[in-house]
Amino acid sequence: MTPSQHITIGEFVAHDFRTASIFSKYGIDFCCRGHRTIAEVCEKKSINHQNLLDELTSVILTVNNNPVDFSSWPLDLLVDYIEKKHHRYVEGKIPVILQYLDKLCKTHGEEHPELHQIKSLFQGCAADLTQHLKKEELILFPFIGKLEKAANQNGTITIPAFETIDNPIAMMKHEHEQEGDRFRKIAILTHNYTPPAGACNTYRVTYSMLQDFEQDLHEHIHIENNILFPRAVKLEEKVLQYQ
């Protein structure tokens, strides 16, 4: 890839996930809003686009001994990876973080009322994400599997109740945007996950877990929005040509 201000953020990160750290440094959302070009986001945030491109180029040209090219994976493998790595992470971390937030609110909530806001935001995230994952696992991902099977065998598919994959993908992307907004608010309330001076271990561990959760969510959403979903749309178009 030759870095250019006309390439989208999502394309940069899909090509080399290490560039995500550069976008994060500038406060640029590379997952939910990865459809924007470098030129667009630099203009909006008053960032010198050449400086950003230079930093991205430096990362891309650095030898990566352990590259993970998700864009080259078969879709069934990519879906399996998302479920086993990201879905299981979310399901495992939600009850633990809720437990810690509850304890933190009881102990420090009077002195730090923002903790109650953080807890409320994460509770909303937990409820909505749990339903979101099930919709992917029970509806969208199985259909992607059928598409790939049909494409490999030059076969056909039964038109689903949602008519075209564009419809559930649009819903998933909207829900991704909601979670991105929630965590932007959490990041502000936690001062980018920085505990107050003299904070106890529970405080530090809770903020660290929230930050790790957000980072995993960013990677999770990036893989779906910028790699899985666009490829699934193209695959559906290919399969429909056989029918």
NORTA-V85586 format. One record per pair of residues at least 24 apart in sequence whose C-alpha atoms are under 10 Angstrom apart, sorted by the first residue. I is the first residue (numbers start at 0). GAP is how many residues later the second one is. D is the distance in Angstrom with one decimal. If there is no record, write none. Layout:
I:GAP:D
I:GAP:D
This chain:
0:56:9.4
0:59:8.5
0:60:10.0
1:55:8.2
1:58:9.4
2:35:9.6
2:50:6.4
2:51:8.5
2:53:7.4
2:54:6.4
2:57:8.9
3:33:9.0
3:34:7.6
3:35:8.7
3:45:9.3
3:46:9.1
3:49:7.0
3:50:10.0
3:52:9.8
3:53:9.5
4:32:6.5
4:33:4.6
4:34:4.9
4:35:8.4
4:36:9.5
4:37:8.9
4:44:6.9
4:45:8.2
4:47:9.2
4:48:7.3
5:30:9.0
5:31:5.4
5:32:6.1
5:33:6.1
5:34:8.4
6:28:9.2
6:29:8.3
6:30:5.3
6:31:6.3
6:32:8.3
7:25:9.6
7:26:6.5
7:27:5.6
7:28:5.2
7:29:3.9
7:30:6.1
7:31:8.7
7:32:9.0
7:33:9.4
7:218:9.8
8:24:8.1
8:25:4.9
8:26:6.4
8:27:6.0
8:28:5.8
8:29:6.3
8:30:9.8
8:31:9.9
8:32:8.8
8:217:9.2
9:24:4.1
9:25:5.9
9:26:7.7
9:27:8.5
9:28:9.9
9:212:7.2
9:213:9.2
9:215:8.2
9:216:5.5
9:217:8.4
10:24:8.2
10:25:9.6
10:26:9.1
10:211:10.0
10:215:7.0
10:216:8.6
11:25:9.7
11:26:9.5
11:44:8.4
11:48:9.1
11:214:9.7
12:43:9.9
12:206:9.6
12:209:7.9
12:210:9.1
12:213:8.4
12:214:9.7
13:54:9.8
13:55:7.9
13:56:7.5
13:57:7.0
13:208:7.8
13:209:7.5
13:211:9.9
13:212:6.6
13:213:6.6
14:45:8.8
14:52:10.0
14:53:9.4
14:54:7.3
14:55:8.6
14:56:7.8
14:212:9.7
15:40:9.6
15:43:8.5
15:44:6.7
15:48:9.3
15:51:8.0
15:52:8.1
15:53:7.7
15:54:9.6
16:42:9.8
16:43:9.3
16:50:8.8
16:51:8.2
16:52:8.8
16:53:9.5
16:202:8.6
16:205:9.3
16:206:9.7
17:38:9.0
17:41:6.9
17:42:7.7
17:44:9.9
17:46:9.1
17:49:9.4
18:36:8.6
18:37:6.0
18:38:8.9
18:39:9.4
18:40:6.4
18:41:7.3
19:36:9.2
19:39:9.9
19:198:9.3
19:199:8.8
19:202:9.6
20:35:9.5
20:38:9.5
21:30:8.0
21:31:9.8
21:33:7.2
21:34:6.8
21:37:8.5
22:29:8.5
22:32:9.8
22:33:8.7
25:26:8.7
28:151:8.6
28:155:9.8
28:189:8.6
28:193:9.7
29:188:7.8
29:189:9.0
29:191:9.1
29:192:6.9
29:195:9.9
29:196:9.2
30:142:9.9
30:145:8.7
30:146:8.9
30:149:8.5
30:186:8.9
30:187:5.7
30:188:7.2
30:189:8.3
30:190:5.5
30:191:4.2
30:192:8.0
30:193:8.7
30:194:6.8
30:195:7.4
31:141:7.3
31:142:8.7
31:143:9.5
31:144:6.3
31:145:5.5
31:146:9.1
31:147:9.0
31:148:6.7
31:149:9.3
31:186:8.0
31:189:6.6
31:190:7.0
31:192:9.6
31:193:7.1
31:194:8.9
32:140:9.7
32:143:9.8
32:144:8.0
32:147:9.3
32:188:10.0
32:189:9.2
32:192:8.9
32:193:9.6
33:187:9.8
33:188:7.6
33:191:7.8
33:192:7.0
34:190:8.9
34:191:7.9
69:153:7.7
69:157:7.4
69:158:8.8
70:152:8.8
70:155:9.2
70:156:6.0
70:157:7.9
70:160:8.6
71:155:9.6
72:154:9.9
72:155:9.7
73:71:10.0
73:74:8.3
73:154:9.8
73:157:10.0
74:66:9.3
74:69:7.4
74:70:7.4
74:72:9.4
74:73:7.1
74:152:9.6
74:153:7.0
74:154:9.8
74:156:8.1
74:157:7.8
74:160:9.6
75:65:8.4
75:66:9.1
75:68:7.5
75:69:5.8
75:70:9.4
75:71:9.8
75:72:7.4
75:73:9.1
75:152:9.9
76:68:9.6
77:145:8.7
77:146:9.2
77:149:9.3
77:150:7.4
78:57:9.5
78:58:9.0
78:61:10.0
78:62:6.7
78:63:9.2
78:65:8.5
78:66:8.5
78:144:9.8
78:145:8.9
78:149:7.9
79:57:9.8
79:61:9.0
81:137:9.9
81:138:7.0
81:139:9.7
81:141:8.2
81:142:8.4
81:146:9.8
82:50:8.5
82:53:9.2
82:54:7.7
82:58:9.5
82:137:9.7
84:131:9.4
84:135:8.9
85:47:9.7
85:127:9.9
85:130:7.0
85:131:7.7
85:133:8.6
85:134:6.1
85:135:9.5
86:42:9.4
86:43:9.0
86:45:10.0
86:46:6.7
86:47:9.3
86:49:9.9
86:50:9.3
86:129:10.0
86:130:9.6
86:133:8.6
87:45:9.7
88:124:8.5
88:127:8.2
88:128:9.5
89:36:8.5
89:39:8.2
89:40:8.2
89:43:9.1
89:123:7.6
89:126:8.5
89:127:8.3
90:35:8.8
90:38:9.0
90:39:7.4
90:42:9.1
92:33:9.6
92:116:8.2
92:117:9.4
92:119:9.8
92:120:7.7
93:28:8.7
93:29:8.8
93:31:9.1
93:32:6.2
93:33:9.4
93:35:9.6
93:36:9.2
93:115:9.9
93:116:9.8
93:119:8.9
94:28:9.9
94:31:8.6
95:110:9.3
95:113:9.0
96:25:8.6
96:26:9.7
96:29:9.7
96:108:9.4
96:109:6.7
96:110:9.3
96:112:6.9
96:113:7.3
96:116:9.2
97:24:7.6
97:25:7.3
97:28:8.7
97:108:9.2
98:107:9.4
99:102:7.1
99:103:8.4
99:105:8.4
99:106:6.1
99:107:9.6
99:109:9.5
100:101:8.9
100:102:8.7
100:105:6.8
100:106:9.2
100:109:9.8
102:99:8.2
102:100:9.5
102:103:9.8
103:96:9.7
103:98:7.0
103:99:6.7
103:102:8.2
104:98:9.9
106:95:9.8
106:96:9.9
107:91:9.8
107:92:10.0
107:95:9.0
111:84:9.6
113:72:9.5
113:75:6.5
113:76:8.2
114:71:9.6
114:74:8.1
114:75:8.4
116:68:9.3
116:69:8.3
116:72:8.1
117:64:9.3
117:65:9.3
117:67:8.2
117:68:5.8
117:69:9.1
117:70:9.8
117:71:7.0
117:72:8.0
117:92:9.9
118:67:9.1
119:66:9.9
120:58:9.5
120:61:6.3
120:62:8.0
120:64:8.2
120:65:7.2
121:57:9.5
121:60:7.8
121:61:8.2
121:64:8.1
121:88:9.0
123:55:9.0
123:58:8.5
124:53:8.7
124:54:6.4
124:55:9.7
124:57:7.3
124:58:8.6
125:53:9.7
127:47:8.2
127:50:9.3
127:51:8.5
128:46:8.3
128:47:8.9
128:49:9.9
128:50:8.0
131:39:9.5
131:40:7.4
131:43:7.5
131:44:9.0
132:39:9.4
134:33:8.9
134:37:8.7
135:32:8.7
135:33:9.3
135:36:8.0
138:29:8.4
139:25:7.7
139:27:9.9
139:28:6.7
139:29:7.8
139:32:9.2
139:92:10.0
140:91:9.8
142:89:9.5
142:93:9.7
143:84:9.4
143:85:9.4
143:87:9.8
143:88:6.5
143:89:9.2
143:91:8.5
143:92:8.4
144:87:9.5
145:90:9.8
145:93:10.0
146:85:8.0
146:86:9.8
146:88:6.7
146:89:6.3
146:90:9.7
146:91:9.1
146:92:6.8
146:93:9.4
147:84:8.6
147:87:7.2
147:88:8.6
147:90:10.0
147:91:8.5
148:90:9.6
149:85:9.5
149:86:9.5
149:88:9.6
149:89:6.6
149:90:9.6
149:92:9.3
150:84:7.3
150:85:8.6
150:87:7.2
150:88:5.6
150:89:9.3
150:91:8.9
151:87:9.3
152:86:9.8
153:84:9.5
153:85:7.4
153:87:9.7
153:88:7.0
153:89:9.8
154:84:7.3
154:85:9.4
154:87:6.9
154:88:8.3
155:83:6.5
155:84:7.3
155:85:9.0
155:86:6.5
155:87:6.1
156:79:9.4
156:82:7.6
156:83:7.9
156:85:9.4
156:86:8.2
157:85:9.9
158:81:9.5
163:69:8.8
163:72:8.1
163:73:9.6
164:64:8.9
164:67:7.8
164:68:6.6
164:70:9.9
164:71:7.4
164:72:9.8
165:63:8.7
165:64:9.5
165:66:9.1
165:67:6.8
165:70:9.4
168:55:9.3
168:56:8.6
168:59:10.0
168:60:6.8
168:61:9.3
168:63:9.3
168:64:8.9
169:55:9.9
169:59:9.5
171:49:9.6
171:52:9.2
171:53:8.8
171:57:9.7
172:48:8.4
172:51:8.7
172:52:6.8
172:56:9.3
175:41:9.1
175:42:9.4
175:44:9.7
175:45:6.7
175:46:9.7
175:48:9.6
175:49:8.7
176:44:9.2
178:35:9.4
178:38:8.6
178:39:9.8
178:42:9.7
179:34:8.6
179:37:8.5
179:38:8.1
179:41:9.1
181:32:10.0
182:27:9.0
182:28:9.2
182:30:9.5
182:31:6.7
182:34:9.4
182:35:10.0
183:30:9.2
185:24:8.6
185:25:9.4
185:28:9.5
186:24:8.1
186:27:9.0
